[in-house]
Amino acid sequence: MANLDYNYWNSRWTEGQTGWDIGDVSPAIKDYIDALSDNNIRILIPGCGNGYEGAHLNKLGFKNVYLMDLSELPIKAFAAKNPDFPSDHLIVGDFFALEKTFDIVIEQTFFCALNPSLRDAYCAQMQRILKPSGRLAGLLFNREFEKDGPPFGGSLEEYKDLFNKYFSKVNLEASLKSIPQRQHTEVFFECWV
């Protein structure tokens, strides 16, 4: 398995190997975002890539949206395409070293890009950065992949066991709003601290 570090992800971006990028906000996450009513809440999108979710939130008037990626390449590209997005809300760095706190973290292809050995550390870090009553929500793959990842897959039962160790309330269900290429292979979830 590759060392999934800064050099690895910069190389993927440089070579255009961004198969996770669907070109827009996924329909399930767009519905979730569109249902949010308080545009003052602090929202993080880790492993943001091209940041479609952040651009959509910004367009809706959310003022406290933060995008984070380990590689500066997608962050720079996002800033160039979205000059009205606050530059101090664009973070290049390691998610596991993040110290800011948030009301909501939106998950879109970040979890599946991490080595599965980091899944407990992911949940522990989410607990640290989510405010009391904070939520983690988004999509996860509900399938295994034929080759070593990323992406790394998993199952609904595996996710239930993992998230129930760290969160007070967990909702997971098959996604009914996946893009055609991912139909029947995704789970939409929401977890509360």
N, C-alpha and C positions, 0 to 999 in steps of 0.2 A: 504494500500500500504506500502511496506517495506521502511525503511529509506535507501535511496540509497547512503550510505556513504562508507568510507574506509573499515569498518568492513564487510559491506554487500558484496562488491566486492572481498575482500580477501577470504571470505567464499565461494563465487561462484567459485573462482579459486582453492581453497583448495579441494573442493568437486567435481571438474571436471564438474561443471555445466556451460559449455561454448557453449551452443547451437548456438551462433552467429558465431562461428568459422567454416569457410568453408574449412580450411586446405590449403589455398593458396590465392593469390591475386585474387579478383573477376575479371572476364574478362573485364567488363566495365572500371574498374579503371586501370587495366593493360594497356588497349588500351590508356587511357588518359596519363598515365605515359610514355608509349613508344613514345608518340607524343611530349613530352617535349624536347626542344633542348638545353637549357642553363643549364648545370649541375652545375652552381655556385649559382643558386637561392636557397633561404632558404625555406625549406618545413617542415611543421609540420603535424604530424599524431596524433591527440588527441584520447585518449581511444584506444590506439594502439593494445592492446591485444598481440597476438603472433607476431605482427609486420611484416607480410608478405610483405606489401607494402614497408616498410623501407628496408628490406633485398633486395627486387627487385631493388629499387632505388640505393642502395649502390652497387649492382652488376653492374648497368649501369654506375657507376662512379659519381653519385651525391654526393657531399662532404658536403653539408649543410643540411642534413636531421635530423630532431629531432623527437623522439618518446616520447610520454607522456602517462602515465596511472596513475590513482589514487592509484592503488595497485602496490606494488613493486614486486609481484610474477611474472607477465608476463615480467616485465622489466628485472628481474634477469635471467629468462629463455631465453629471447632473447639474452642477453649479453653472456650467456654460449654457445648458438648455433652460435653466430655471433661475435667471438672474435676480428675481424678486424673492427667492427663498433665502432666509437668514443664513449667512455664511457661518456664523458661530453655532448653528444647529447641524452642521455637517461634521461628522466625527470620523477621522481615520484612526483606527486603533483596534486593540484586542478587546473583544466583548467581555472577557473574563477579568479584565482589569478596570472595567467601567465602574465609576462610583456615583454617578448621578442617579436620581430616582424618578420614577415615572408612574403614571396612573394606569397606562395600558402599554403593553408590548405586543406588536403585531408580528406574527411569525409567518414568513413566506419563503421557503427554501433555505432558511438558515440552519435549522435543526438537521436537515438531511445532508448538509454539507460538512457537518462535524463528524469526526470519528465517533462511532457509537460508544467508545470507552469514555467519552466526555458527557454522556447524557445526564448522569447524576450531577456533575459539575454545572451543566447548563441549568438544571432545575434549581440547584442551590443558588446560583448567581441570579436567576430570575426572582427568587425569594428576596434576595438582598436589594435588588434595584426596584422592585415593585413597592409602592406605598401601601399602607394598610388599606385593605379592600381593593387593591390593584388587581388587574386582570392580564392574563396572557391569552391571546387568541389568534387563531389562524388555521393554516392547513398543514397536514403531515401526509406523507405517503403511507398508504395502507397496502403495502406490497413489498416483496423482496426483489432485488435486482440480480440479474444473471452474472454480473461481473462486480469486482471490487469497486466501491464507490470512491469519491462521491458521484452521484447521490447514494445515500444509505437508506435502506427501507426499514420497515417495521410493521407491527400489527396493532390493531385496535386494543387487543388484550394486553400486549406489552406496554402500550402507552398508558392504559388505565393503571396498571401496576406501578409504573414509574411516577406518574403525576400524582396519584393518590398518596404517595410518600411525602410529597412536598407542598401540596395545596389543600385548602380546606374544602373546596368544592370543585368538582371536575365534570364537565360535560363533553363527551366525545360521541360523534355520530358520523356515519357515512356522508360524505359531501354530496349534496344534490345539485350543486352549482359548479361542478368542475368543467374545465374546458374539454372539448371532445377527446383530445389525446390522453386525458387523465381520468376519463369517466370510470367510475367503479374502482379507482385506485387511490382515492384520497379520503382523509378524515378531516372534518372541521371540528375544532375543539375550542373550549374556553375554560380557563382555570382561574380560580380566585385565591389570593393569598389568605 
